[in-house]
Amino acid sequence: MHDQAIRQVMKNTAPLAETITATPVGIGLAGSLRRVAARAAHTELYDAVPPSGDWVRCAQALADPEFFDRWRSRLGDWLQAEYGHAPARSTAGYVLSWYAHVPASIAALLFHHERRVPRLHPGELSFRLGAARPHPDAIALTGSTFACLPDDPAAGLPEATVVPSERALAAVLRGRYLAHVRRFIGVFGPGVRFGRRTLWAAATDALDTALWQAGLTSGDEGAGVADATLVLADRFAPFTSASTLRPLPGGSAGTGSGEQAWTRRREGCCFHYLVEPGPAGVCDTCPRRHAP
């Protein structure tokens, strides 16, 4: 959960040739998924739900509020084994952030690399929970429809909806993500002791971070920052802020290129500090460290 780990470009967990096998490479959305699969630093991508693994369809999760109780219980067991205790606010904070990152990360990757936005409908998204640490470590996007720009090679396909500009495409992404997360918060929120702002702060953080990370992990952090400031150019309620990305004072990307490094202020707290008391338990970008 620590945001300090966001700056570490992690090695992909599956070779590109092994990530997606259900659909041949082409100009449709499945082709997009194959092309971006190698760039998903933390998560494997699929265009069909594999037959093995602990896969959860988002639509089924949202139809069963008790699923989130079971997920938190499983997470609590992991936290207990790792840290010796598992506060309820921490399990709720982890699951809140982890779920929001599922639609956020797939949308960010496709927007950044392909300038495409899938529907993000819960019936077309699934995620796999890790065998040890129960976080989403793989995502399956099974839909085929998407929004794109006029110069997209698939603009003439029946499953493509063409929008006139990047700004318009960013608005589509924001709206589709909002629709999915609104449903999630409506199901998850009543079962946790979080206020409305805490819930929507986590959703805002997930989207802002996912857009940033899409650029960071592909070697063009500045482009990820540009995407985040395009999608979250302002505070679009119920999101709690515009993008909070800002240059790291005196910082460079550490590659010798002289490129500017970036950081952000989280809008919400993941409550990891309750699990690991002391400075080590507070993320570098946590609002507990930085005033708005």
Contacts in CASP RR format, 6 or more apart in sequence:
PFRMAT RR
TARGET T0000
AUTHOR 0000-0000-0000
METHOD contacts of the structure
MODEL  1
MHDQAIRQVMKNTAPLAETITATPVGIGLAGSLRRVAARAAHTELYDAVP
PSGDWVRCAQALADPEFFDRWRSRLGDWLQAEYGHAPARSTAGYVLSWYA
HVPASIAALLFHHERRVPRLHPGELSFRLGAARPHPDAIALTGSTFACLP
DDPAAGLPEATVVPSERALAAVLRGRYLAHVRRFIGVFGPGVRFGRRTLW
AAATDALDTALWQAGLTSGDEGAGVADATLVLADRFAPFTSASTLRPLPG
GSAGTGSGEQAWTRRREGCCFHYLVEPGPAGVCDTCPRRHAP
1 94 0 8 1.000
1 97 0 8 1.000
1 270 0 8 1.000
1 272 0 8 1.000
1 283 0 8 1.000
2 272 0 8 1.000
2 281 0 8 1.000
2 283 0 8 1.000
2 284 0 8 1.000
3 209 0 8 1.000
3 264 0 8 1.000
3 266 0 8 1.000
3 283 0 8 1.000
3 284 0 8 1.000
3 285 0 8 1.000
3 286 0 8 1.000
4 283 0 8 1.000
4 284 0 8 1.000
4 285 0 8 1.000
6 209 0 8 1.000
6 212 0 8 1.000
6 213 0 8 1.000
6 216 0 8 1.000
7 216 0 8 1.000
7 261 0 8 1.000
9 41 0 8 1.000
9 216 0 8 1.000
9 217 0 8 1.000
9 219 0 8 1.000
10 41 0 8 1.000
10 42 0 8 1.000
10 217 0 8 1.000
11 41 0 8 1.000
12 37 0 8 1.000
12 38 0 8 1.000
12 39 0 8 1.000
12 40 0 8 1.000
12 41 0 8 1.000
12 44 0 8 1.000
13 42 0 8 1.000
13 43 0 8 1.000
13 44 0 8 1.000
13 137 0 8 1.000
14 37 0 8 1.000
14 44 0 8 1.000
15 38 0 8 1.000
16 34 0 8 1.000
16 37 0 8 1.000
16 38 0 8 1.000
19 34 0 8 1.000
19 37 0 8 1.000
19 38 0 8 1.000
19 44 0 8 1.000
19 45 0 8 1.000
19 46 0 8 1.000
20 30 0 8 1.000
20 31 0 8 1.000
20 33 0 8 1.000
20 34 0 8 1.000
20 37 0 8 1.000
20 45 0 8 1.000
20 46 0 8 1.000
20 47 0 8 1.000
22 30 0 8 1.000
22 46 0 8 1.000
22 47 0 8 1.000
22 48 0 8 1.000
23 30 0 8 1.000
23 31 0 8 1.000
23 33 0 8 1.000
23 34 0 8 1.000
23 47 0 8 1.000
23 48 0 8 1.000
24 30 0 8 1.000
24 31 0 8 1.000
25 31 0 8 1.000
25 34 0 8 1.000
25 35 0 8 1.000
27 153 0 8 1.000
27 154 0 8 1.000
27 157 0 8 1.000
28 144 0 8 1.000
28 146 0 8 1.000
28 154 0 8 1.000
28 157 0 8 1.000
28 159 0 8 1.000
29 47 0 8 1.000
29 110 0 8 1.000
29 116 0 8 1.000
29 118 0 8 1.000
29 141 0 8 1.000
29 143 0 8 1.000
29 144 0 8 1.000
29 145 0 8 1.000
29 146 0 8 1.000
29 159 0 8 1.000
30 47 0 8 1.000
30 144 0 8 1.000
31 47 0 8 1.000
32 110 0 8 1.000
32 113 0 8 1.000
32 114 0 8 1.000
32 116 0 8 1.000
32 146 0 8 1.000
33 45 0 8 1.000
33 46 0 8 1.000
33 47 0 8 1.000
33 110 0 8 1.000
33 141 0 8 1.000
34 47 0 8 1.000
35 113 0 8 1.000
35 114 0 8 1.000
36 45 0 8 1.000
36 109 0 8 1.000
36 110 0 8 1.000
36 113 0 8 1.000
36 114 0 8 1.000
37 44 0 8 1.000
37 45 0 8 1.000
39 109 0 8 1.000
39 113 0 8 1.000
39 214 0 8 1.000
39 217 0 8 1.000
39 218 0 8 1.000
40 105 0 8 1.000
40 109 0 8 1.000
40 217 0 8 1.000
41 213 0 8 1.000
41 217 0 8 1.000
42 105 0 8 1.000
42 137 0 8 1.000
43 105 0 8 1.000
43 136 0 8 1.000
43 137 0 8 1.000
43 138 0 8 1.000
43 139 0 8 1.000
44 128 0 8 1.000
44 137 0 8 1.000
44 138 0 8 1.000
44 139 0 8 1.000
45 106 0 8 1.000
45 109 0 8 1.000
45 138 0 8 1.000
45 139 0 8 1.000
45 140 0 8 1.000
45 141 0 8 1.000
46 138 0 8 1.000
46 139 0 8 1.000
46 140 0 8 1.000
46 141 0 8 1.000
47 140 0 8 1.000
47 141 0 8 1.000
47 142 0 8 1.000
47 143 0 8 1.000
48 140 0 8 1.000
48 142 0 8 1.000
49 55 0 8 1.000
49 57 0 8 1.000
49 126 0 8 1.000
49 140 0 8 1.000
49 142 0 8 1.000
50 128 0 8 1.000
50 140 0 8 1.000
53 128 0 8 1.000
54 128 0 8 1.000
54 129 0 8 1.000
54 130 0 8 1.000
54 131 0 8 1.000
55 126 0 8 1.000
55 127 0 8 1.000
55 128 0 8 1.000
55 140 0 8 1.000
56 67 0 8 1.000
56 126 0 8 1.000
56 127 0 8 1.000
56 128 0 8 1.000
56 129 0 8 1.000
57 122 0 8 1.000
57 123 0 8 1.000
57 125 0 8 1.000
57 126 0 8 1.000
58 102 0 8 1.000
58 103 0 8 1.000
58 122 0 8 1.000
58 123 0 8 1.000
58 125 0 8 1.000
58 126 0 8 1.000
58 127 0 8 1.000
58 180 0 8 1.000
59 121 0 8 1.000
59 122 0 8 1.000
59 123 0 8 1.000
60 67 0 8 1.000
61 67 0 8 1.000
61 68 0 8 1.000
61 99 0 8 1.000
61 122 0 8 1.000
61 187 0 8 1.000
62 122 0 8 1.000
62 183 0 8 1.000
62 184 0 8 1.000
62 187 0 8 1.000
65 187 0 8 1.000
65 188 0 8 1.000
65 190 0 8 1.000
65 191 0 8 1.000
68 95 0 8 1.000
68 99 0 8 1.000
68 187 0 8 1.000
68 188 0 8 1.000
68 191 0 8 1.000
69 191 0 8 1.000
71 95 0 8 1.000
71 129 0 8 1.000
71 134 0 8 1.000
72 88 0 8 1.000
72 91 0 8 1.000
72 92 0 8 1.000
72 95 0 8 1.000
73 91 0 8 1.000
74 129 0 8 1.000
74 134 0 8 1.000
75 86 0 8 1.000
75 91 0 8 1.000
75 94 0 8 1.000
75 95 0 8 1.000
75 134 0 8 1.000
76 86 0 8 1.000
76 91 0 8 1.000
77 86 0 8 1.000
78 132 0 8 1.000
78 133 0 8 1.000
78 134 0 8 1.000
79 85 0 8 1.000
79 86 0 8 1.000
79 90 0 8 1.000
79 91 0 8 1.000
79 275 0 8 1.000
80 86 0 8 1.000
83 275 0 8 1.000
83 276 0 8 1.000
85 275 0 8 1.000
86 275 0 8 1.000
87 271 0 8 1.000
87 274 0 8 1.000
87 275 0 8 1.000
88 193 0 8 1.000
89 193 0 8 1.000
89 271 0 8 1.000
89 274 0 8 1.000
90 270 0 8 1.000
90 271 0 8 1.000
90 272 0 8 1.000
90 274 0 8 1.000
90 275 0 8 1.000
92 192 0 8 1.000
92 193 0 8 1.000
92 194 0 8 1.000
92 271 0 8 1.000
93 192 0 8 1.000
93 194 0 8 1.000
93 202 0 8 1.000
93 269 0 8 1.000
93 270 0 8 1.000
93 271 0 8 1.000
94 135 0 8 1.000
94 270 0 8 1.000
94 271 0 8 1.000
94 272 0 8 1.000
95 188 0 8 1.000
96 188 0 8 1.000
96 192 0 8 1.000
96 194 0 8 1.000
96 199 0 8 1.000
96 202 0 8 1.000
97 202 0 8 1.000
97 205 0 8 1.000
97 206 0 8 1.000
97 270 0 8 1.000
98 135 0 8 1.000
98 136 0 8 1.000
99 136 0 8 1.000
99 184 0 8 1.000
99 188 0 8 1.000
100 181 0 8 1.000
100 184 0 8 1.000
100 202 0 8 1.000
100 203 0 8 1.000
100 205 0 8 1.000
100 206 0 8 1.000
100 207 0 8 1.000
101 136 0 8 1.000
101 206 0 8 1.000
101 209 0 8 1.000
101 210 0 8 1.000
102 125 0 8 1.000
102 127 0 8 1.000
102 136 0 8 1.000
102 139 0 8 1.000
103 120 0 8 1.000
103 125 0 8 1.000
103 176 0 8 1.000
103 177 0 8 1.000
103 180 0 8 1.000
103 181 0 8 1.000
104 177 0 8 1.000
104 206 0 8 1.000
104 207 0 8 1.000
104 209 0 8 1.000
104 210 0 8 1.000
105 139 0 8 1.000
105 210 0 8 1.000
105 213 0 8 1.000
105 214 0 8 1.000
106 118 0 8 1.000
106 120 0 8 1.000
106 125 0 8 1.000
106 139 0 8 1.000
106 141 0 8 1.000
107 117 0 8 1.000
107 118 0 8 1.000
107 120 0 8 1.000
107 173 0 8 1.000
107 176 0 8 1.000
107 177 0 8 1.000
107 207 0 8 1.000
107 210 0 8 1.000
108 207 0 8 1.000
108 210 0 8 1.000
108 211 0 8 1.000
108 213 0 8 1.000
108 214 0 8 1.000
108 227 0 8 1.000
109 210 0 8 1.000
109 214 0 8 1.000
110 116 0 8 1.000
110 117 0 8 1.000
110 118 0 8 1.000
110 146 0 8 1.000
111 117 0 8 1.000
111 169 0 8 1.000
111 170 0 8 1.000
111 173 0 8 1.000
111 211 0 8 1.000
111 214 0 8 1.000
111 227 0 8 1.000
111 231 0 8 1.000
112 211 0 8 1.000
112 214 0 8 1.000
112 215 0 8 1.000
112 218 0 8 1.000
112 223 0 8 1.000
112 224 0 8 1.000
112 227 0 8 1.000
113 214 0 8 1.000
113 218 0 8 1.000
114 148 0 8 1.000
115 148 0 8 1.000
115 149 0 8 1.000
115 152 0 8 1.000
115 166 0 8 1.000
115 169 0 8 1.000
116 146 0 8 1.000
116 147 0 8 1.000
116 148 0 8 1.000
116 152 0 8 1.000
117 146 0 8 1.000
117 147 0 8 1.000
117 148 0 8 1.000
117 169 0 8 1.000
117 172 0 8 1.000
117 173 0 8 1.000
117 176 0 8 1.000
118 124 0 8 1.000
118 141 0 8 1.000
118 143 0 8 1.000
118 145 0 8 1.000
118 146 0 8 1.000
118 176 0 8 1.000
119 143 0 8 1.000
119 145 0 8 1.000
119 146 0 8 1.000
119 176 0 8 1.000
120 176 0 8 1.000
120 177 0 8 1.000
120 179 0 8 1.000
120 180 0 8 1.000
121 143 0 8 1.000
121 180 0 8 1.000
122 180 0 8 1.000
122 183 0 8 1.000
123 142 0 8 1.000
124 141 0 8 1.000
124 142 0 8 1.000
124 143 0 8 1.000
125 139 0 8 1.000
125 140 0 8 1.000
125 141 0 8 1.000
125 142 0 8 1.000
125 180 0 8 1.000
126 139 0 8 1.000
126 140 0 8 1.000
126 142 0 8 1.000
127 136 0 8 1.000
127 138 0 8 1.000
127 139 0 8 1.000
127 140 0 8 1.000
128 136 0 8 1.000
128 137 0 8 1.000
128 138 0 8 1.000
128 139 0 8 1.000
128 140 0 8 1.000
129 135 0 8 1.000
129 136 0 8 1.000
129 137 0 8 1.000
130 136 0 8 1.000
130 137 0 8 1.000
144 159 0 8 1.000
145 159 0 8 1.000
145 160 0 8 1.000
145 161 0 8 1.000
146 159 0 8 1.000
146 160 0 8 1.000
146 161 0 8 1.000
147 160 0 8 1.000
147 161 0 8 1.000
147 162 0 8 1.000
147 163 0 8 1.000
147 169 0 8 1.000
147 172 0 8 1.000
148 154 0 8 1.000
148 155 0 8 1.000
148 160 0 8 1.000
148 161 0 8 1.000
148 162 0 8 1.000
148 163 0 8 1.000
148 169 0 8 1.000
149 155 0 8 1.000
149 162 0 8 1.000
149 163 0 8 1.000
149 164 0 8 1.000
149 165 0 8 1.000
149 166 0 8 1.000
149 169 0 8 1.000
150 162 0 8 1.000
150 164 0 8 1.000
152 160 0 8 1.000
152 162 0 8 1.000
154 160 0 8 1.000
155 162 0 8 1.000
156 162 0 8 1.000
163 169 0 8 1.000
163 172 0 8 1.000
166 230 0 8 1.000
167 230 0 8 1.000
170 227 0 8 1.000
170 230 0 8 1.000
170 231 0 8 1.000
170 233 0 8 1.000
173 231 0 8 1.000
174 207 0 8 1.000
174 231 0 8 1.000
174 232 0 8 1.000
174 236 0 8 1.000
177 207 0 8 1.000
178 236 0 8 1.000
178 238 0 8 1.000
178 239 0 8 1.000
181 203 0 8 1.000
181 206 0 8 1.000
182 238 0 8 1.000
185 199 0 8 1.000
185 200 0 8 1.000
185 203 0 8 1.000
188 199 0 8 1.000
189 199 0 8 1.000
196 238 0 8 1.000
197 240 0 8 1.000
198 268 0 8 1.000
198 269 0 8 1.000
200 238 0 8 1.000
200 239 0 8 1.000
200 240 0 8 1.000
201 240 0 8 1.000
201 266 0 8 1.000
201 267 0 8 1.000
201 268 0 8 1.000
202 267 0 8 1.000
202 268 0 8 1.000
202 270 0 8 1.000
203 238 0 8 1.000
203 239 0 8 1.000
204 232 0 8 1.000
204 239 0 8 1.000
204 240 0 8 1.000
204 241 0 8 1.000
204 267 0 8 1.000
205 266 0 8 1.000
205 267 0 8 1.000
205 268 0 8 1.000
207 231 0 8 1.000
207 232 0 8 1.000
207 239 0 8 1.000
208 228 0 8 1.000
208 232 0 8 1.000
208 243 0 8 1.000
208 244 0 8 1.000
208 245 0 8 1.000
208 264 0 8 1.000
209 264 0 8 1.000
211 224 0 8 1.000
211 227 0 8 1.000
211 228 0 8 1.000
211 231 0 8 1.000
211 232 0 8 1.000
211 243 0 8 1.000
212 221 0 8 1.000
212 224 0 8 1.000
212 225 0 8 1.000
212 227 0 8 1.000
212 228 0 8 1.000
212 245 0 8 1.000
212 262 0 8 1.000
212 264 0 8 1.000
213 224 0 8 1.000
214 224 0 8 1.000
214 227 0 8 1.000
215 221 0 8 1.000
215 222 0 8 1.000
215 223 0 8 1.000
215 224 0 8 1.000
215 225 0 8 1.000
215 227 0 8 1.000
216 224 0 8 1.000
221 253 0 8 1.000
221 259 0 8 1.000
221 260 0 8 1.000
221 261 0 8 1.000
221 262 0 8 1.000
222 259 0 8 1.000
222 260 0 8 1.000
222 262 0 8 1.000
225 243 0 8 1.000
225 245 0 8 1.000
225 262 0 8 1.000
228 243 0 8 1.000
228 245 0 8 1.000
229 242 0 8 1.000
229 243 0 8 1.000
229 245 0 8 1.000
231 243 0 8 1.000
232 239 0 8 1.000
232 241 0 8 1.000
232 242 0 8 1.000
232 243 0 8 1.000
233 242 0 8 1.000
233 243 0 8 1.000
234 242 0 8 1.000
235 241 0 8 1.000
235 242 0 8 1.000
240 267 0 8 1.000
240 268 0 8 1.000
241 267 0 8 1.000
241 292 0 8 1.000
243 264 0 8 1.000
244 264 0 8 1.000
244 265 0 8 1.000
244 266 0 8 1.000
244 267 0 8 1.000
245 262 0 8 1.000
245 263 0 8 1.000
245 264 0 8 1.000
246 262 0 8 1.000
246 263 0 8 1.000
246 264 0 8 1.000
246 265 0 8 1.000
247 260 0 8 1.000
247 261 0 8 1.000
247 262 0 8 1.000
247 263 0 8 1.000
248 260 0 8 1.000
248 261 0 8 1.000
248 262 0 8 1.000
248 263 0 8 1.000
251 260 0 8 1.000
251 261 0 8 1.000
252 258 0 8 1.000
252 259 0 8 1.000
252 260 0 8 1.000
252 261 0 8 1.000
253 259 0 8 1.000
253 260 0 8 1.000
253 261 0 8 1.000
254 261 0 8 1.000
263 284 0 8 1.000
263 285 0 8 1.000
264 285 0 8 1.000
265 285 0 8 1.000
265 287 0 8 1.000
265 290 0 8 1.000
265 292 0 8 1.000
266 283 0 8 1.000
266 285 0 8 1.000
266 286 0 8 1.000
266 287 0 8 1.000
267 287 0 8 1.000
268 286 0 8 1.000
268 287 0 8 1.000
269 286 0 8 1.000
269 287 0 8 1.000
269 288 0 8 1.000
270 283 0 8 1.000
270 286 0 8 1.000
272 281 0 8 1.000
272 282 0 8 1.000
272 283 0 8 1.000
273 281 0 8 1.000
273 282 0 8 1.000
273 286 0 8 1.000
273 288 0 8 1.000
275 281 0 8 1.000
282 288 0 8 1.000
282 289 0 8 1.000
283 289 0 8 1.000
END
